[in-house]
Amino acid sequence: MALSPQERKQLCQAAENAAQLAYAPYSKFRVGAAILGNKGIYQGTNVENASYGLSLCAERAAFAHAIAQGEREFRAIAVACIDAKEPNNIQLMMPCGACRQWIAELAPNAEIIICAANQSFCLEELLPNSFRLS
């Protein structure tokens, strides 16, 4: 089911609010994500670690929050990169490969919204031929 303009706005606001809470002392690049499930909106923010490989992206944090609350159905995910230095360069605001794979696993039919660019994508556009076990 397509999102209403109000749902899209609410989801992006939730993602932007989450980005304000990011722990990004190394990159200074705060990201927030908000996922719309059947039971509500779930937020996540990026959490960096001095050992970069141990950092957690906002998108995965939001999915973990939703899963921990029992959510299993997802309609949309919004990503807000509030510190993007080139706001017209959408490539700086796209989910990383790991997050795209999480989307493929958990929300393959969800609308993926890049808030600052006011653009939406489907998974196939971001991760064609994604890895699947089944």
Secondary structure, DSSP 8 states (H G I E B T S, - for coil): ----HHHHHHHHHHHHHHHTT-B-TTT---EEEEEEESS-EEEEE-B--SSGGG-B-HHHHHHHHHHHTT---EEEEEEEETT-SSTT-GGGGS--HHHHHHHHHH-TT-EEEETTTTEEE-HHHHSTT-----
